[in-house]
Every structure is written in structure tokens, then in C-alpha cells.
Amino acid sequence: MADEDPEIREPDATELAIPSPTEPGMVTHDDTIPCPYCGTENSLFLEPSSDSSEQEYVEECRQCGYSYAIREVYEASGEPRIHAEQLPD
């Protein structure tokens, strides 16, 4: 053990944590949702907002190219409910 460099050590869990703009306990993850136009499954990266339990935004289908509205509502448990709908004409 005399040969070990005191400057070299394994980082602990707090040093490995990546800062996140989300509240503690909120989890980011990938999910999929079908396009409301063609039914193709599209990938989404879900990241809860620290400001609101609801988010709305527009995505474009990777298959048909139509834009559609996404609405994410986060339960108190942090679980998302995701809804996709066609945009009004």
C-alpha cells in the first residue's frame, strides 16, 4: 500500500451525479408514442419541468413528417401520462 498515490482515489456517488434541472426524485427517460396521423412509433425524451407538472410542445413524425401536439402530465409519483394529438387545421 505504500506505493499508492494519495491523489488518486475512486469518486464517491455524489461526485458522479450529473446535475439535472429537474426536481429531486423526478426521473428523465425515453418513451415512445404513436403518431396520431400514421401510427408510427416515435421516440421521445421525457424530462419533467421543475416549473410545472404539465408540458405541451410540438413534435414531427419521423415517418410521415406531419407535426403533432404532445402533452405530458406528471403525476405526484413522477410518472408521466403522455398524449399525442393532431394539430388543428
Contact map, one row per residue, 1 for C-alpha under 8 A:
11110000000000000000000000000000000000000000000000000000000000000000000000000000000000000
11110000000000000000000000000000000000000000000000000000000000000000000000000000000000000
11111000000000000000000000000000000000000000000000000000000000000000000000000000000000000
11111101000000000000000000000000000000000000000000000000000000000000000000000000000000000
00111111000000000000000000000000000000000000000000000000000000000000000000000000000000000
00011111100000000000000000000000000000000000000000000000000000000000000000000000000000000
00001111100000000000000000000000000000000000000000000000000000000000000000000000000000000
00011111110000000000000000000000000000000000000000000000000000000000000000000000000000000
00000111111000000000000000000000000000000000000000000000000000000000000000000000000000000
00000001111100000000000000000000000000000000000000000000000000000000000000000000000000000
00000000111110110000000000000000000000000000000000000000000000000000000000000000000000000
00000000011111110000000000000000000000000000000000000000000000000000000000000000000000000
00000000001111111000000000000000000000000000000000000000000000000000000000000000000000000
00000000000111111000000000000000000000000000000000000000000000000000000000000000000000000
00000000001111111000000000000000000000000000000000000000000000000000000000000000000000000
00000000001111111100000000000000000000000000000000000000000000000000000000000000000000000
00000000000011111110000000000000000000000000000000000000000000000000000000000000000000000
00000000000000011111000000000000000000000000000000000000000000000000000000000000000000000
00000000000000001111100000000000000000000000000000000000000000000000000000000000000000000
00000000000000000111111000000000000000000000000000000000000000000000000000000000000000000
00000000000000000011111000000000000000000000000011000000000000000000000000000000000000000
00000000000000000001111101100000000000000000001111000000000000000000000000000000000000000
00000000000000000001111111000000000000000000000011000000000000000000000000000000000000000
00000000000000000000011111000000000000000000000000000000000000000000000000000000000000000
00000000000000000000001111100000000000000000000000000000000000000000000000000100000000000
00000000000000000000011111110000000000000000000100000000000000000000000000000100000000000
00000000000000000000010011111000000000000000001100000000000000000000000000000100000000000
00000000000000000000000001111100000000000000111100000000000000000000000000000000000000000
00000000000000000000000000111110000000000000111000000000000000000000000000000000000000000
00000000000000000000000000011111000000000011110000000000000000000000000000000000000000000
00000000000000000000000000001111100000000011110000000000000000000000000000000000000000000
00000000000000000000000000000111110000001111000000000000000000000000000000000000000000000
00000000000000000000000000000011111000001111000000000000000000000000000000000000011100000
00000000000000000000000000000001111101111100000000000000000000000000000000000000000100000
00000000000000000000000000000000111111111100000000000000000010000001000000000000000100000
00000000000000000000000000000000011111100000000000000000000000000001000000000000000111000
00000000000000000000000000000000001111100000000000000000000000010100000000000000000001000
00000000000000000000000000000000011111110000000000000000000000110000000000000000000000000
00000000000000000000000000000000011111111000000000000000000000000000000000000000000000000
00000000000000000000000000000000011001111100000000000000000010100000000000000000000000000
00000000000000000000000000000001111000111110000000000000000000000000000000000000000000000
00000000000000000000000000000001111000011111000000000000000011000000000000000000000000000
00000000000000000000000000000111100000001111100000000000000000000000000000000000000000000
00000000000000000000000000000111100000000111110000000000000000000000000000000000000000000
00000000000000000000000000011110000000000011111000000000000000000000000000000000000000000
00000000000000000000000000011110000000000001111100000000000000000000000000000000000000000
00000000000000000000010000111000000000000000111110000000000000000000000000000000000000000
00000000000000000000010001110000000000000000011111011000000000000000000001000000000000000
00000000000000000000111000000000000000000000001111111110000000000000000000000000000000000
00000000000000000000111000000000000000000000000111111000000000000000000000000000000000000
00000000000000000000000000000000000000000000000011111000000000000000000000000000000000000
00000000000000000000000000000000000000000000000111111110000000000000000000000000000000000
00000000000000000000000000000000000000000000000111111110000000000000000011100000000000000
00000000000000000000000000000000000000000000000010011111000000000000001111000000000000000
00000000000000000000000000000000000000000000000010011111100000000000001110000000000000000
00000000000000000000000000000000000000000000000000000111110000000000111100000000000000000
00000000000000000000000000000000000000000000000000000011111000000000111000000000000000000
00000000000000000000000000000000000000000000000000000001111100000011110000000000000000000
00000000000000000000000000000000000000000000000000000000111110000011110000000000000000000
00000000000000000000000000000000000000000000000000000000011111001111000000000000000000000
00000000000000000000000000000000001000010100000000000000001111111111000000000000000000000
00000000000000000000000000000000000000000100000000000000000111111000000000000000000000000
00000000000000000000000000000000000001010000000000000000000011111000000000000000000000000
00000000000000000000000000000000000011000000000000000000000011111100000000000000000000000
00000000000000000000000000000000000000000000000000000000000111111110000000000000000000000
00000000000000000000000000000000000010000000000000000000000110011111000000000000000000000
00000000000000000000000000000000000000000000000000000000011110001111100000000000000001100
00000000000000000000000000000000001100000000000000000000011110000111110000000000000111100
00000000000000000000000000000000000000000000000000000001111000000011111000000000000111100
00000000000000000000000000000000000000000000000000000001111000000001111100000000011110000
00000000000000000000000000000000000000000000000000000111100000000000111110000000011100000
00000000000000000000000000000000000000000000000000000111000000000000011111000001111000000
00000000000000000000000000000000000000000000000000001110000000000000001111100001110000000
00000000000000000000000000000000000000000000000100001100000000000000000111111111100000000
00000000000000000000000000000000000000000000000000001000000000000000000011111111100000000
00000000000000000000000000000000000000000000000000000000000000000000000001111110000000000
00000000000000000000000000000000000000000000000000000000000000000000000001111110000000000
00000000000000000000000011100000000000000000000000000000000000000000000001111111000000000
00000000000000000000000000000000000000000000000000000000000000000000000001111111100000000
00000000000000000000000000000000000000000000000000000000000000000000000111100111110000000
00000000000000000000000000000000000000000000000000000000000000000000000111100011111000000
00000000000000000000000000000000100000000000000000000000000000000000011110000001111100000
00000000000000000000000000000000100000000000000000000000000000000000011100000000111110000
00000000000000000000000000000000111100000000000000000000000000000001111000000000011111000
00000000000000000000000000000000000100000000000000000000000000000001110000000000001111100
00000000000000000000000000000000000110000000000000000000000000000011100000000000000111110
00000000000000000000000000000000000000000000000000000000000000000011100000000000000011111
00000000000000000000000000000000000000000000000000000000000000000000000000000000000001111
00000000000000000000000000000000000000000000000000000000000000000000000000000000000000111
